Amino acid sequence: MKRIVILRCLGSNNVCTGAACLKAFNKKTGAFARYGEEPLELEAYWSCNGCGDCRFEHQAGIEEKLERIIGLKPDAVHVG
């Protein structure tokens, strides 16, 4: 079983419902087709903190998010 994390761009928040990513994940289409018949488990579906000053020292909470994602030990992170 592959443990998958999807990172969603916060900048797309105004127009993105997440439906396309989840549909592709569930149907194993698009970027998820590479897994073939192997079972997938969605470990996290999270958003970045947005663009702007992308240096980590100015991204309150991003280090905590990253630590939590790393702690899940995913096999892959897909960026949507």
Backbone hydrogen bonds, N-H to C=O, Kabsch-Sander energy under -0.5 kcal/mol:
donor,donor_aa,acceptor,acceptor_aa,energy
2,K,39,P,-2.4
4,I,2,K,-0.6
4,I,41,E,-3.1
5,V,76,A,-2.0
6,I,44,A,-2.5
7,L,5,V,-0.5
7,L,78,H,-3.1
8,R,6,I,-0.6
8,R,46,W,-3.6
12,S,9,C,-1.3
13,N,10,L,-1.9
15,V,12,S,-1.8
16,C,12,S,-2.5
22,L,18,G,-2.2
23,K,19,A,-2.6
24,A,20,A,-2.5
25,F,21,C,-2.4
26,N,22,L,-2.7
27,K,23,K,-2.5
28,K,24,A,-1.0
29,T,24,A,-1.8
32,F,29,T,-2.0
33,A,30,G,-1.6
34,R,31,A,-0.6
35,Y,32,F,-1.5
36,G,33,A,-2.0
38,E,35,Y,-2.2
41,E,2,K,-2.4
43,E,4,I,-3.3
43,E,41,E,-0.8
44,A,4,I,-1.0
46,W,6,I,-2.4
48,C,8,R,-1.7
53,D,51,C,-0.5
54,C,52,G,-1.3
58,H,55,R,-2.3
59,Q,56,F,-1.7
60,A,58,H,-0.6
62,I,59,Q,-2.3
63,E,59,Q,-0.6
65,K,61,G,-2.3
66,L,62,I,-2.8
67,E,63,E,-2.4
68,R,64,E,-2.1
69,I,65,K,-2.3
70,I,66,L,-2.9
71,G,67,E,-2.1
72,L,68,R,-0.7
72,L,69,I,-1.0
73,K,70,I,-1.6
75,D,3,R,-2.7
76,A,3,R,-1.5
78,H,5,V,-3.1
80,G,7,L,-2.9
80,G,78,H,-0.6
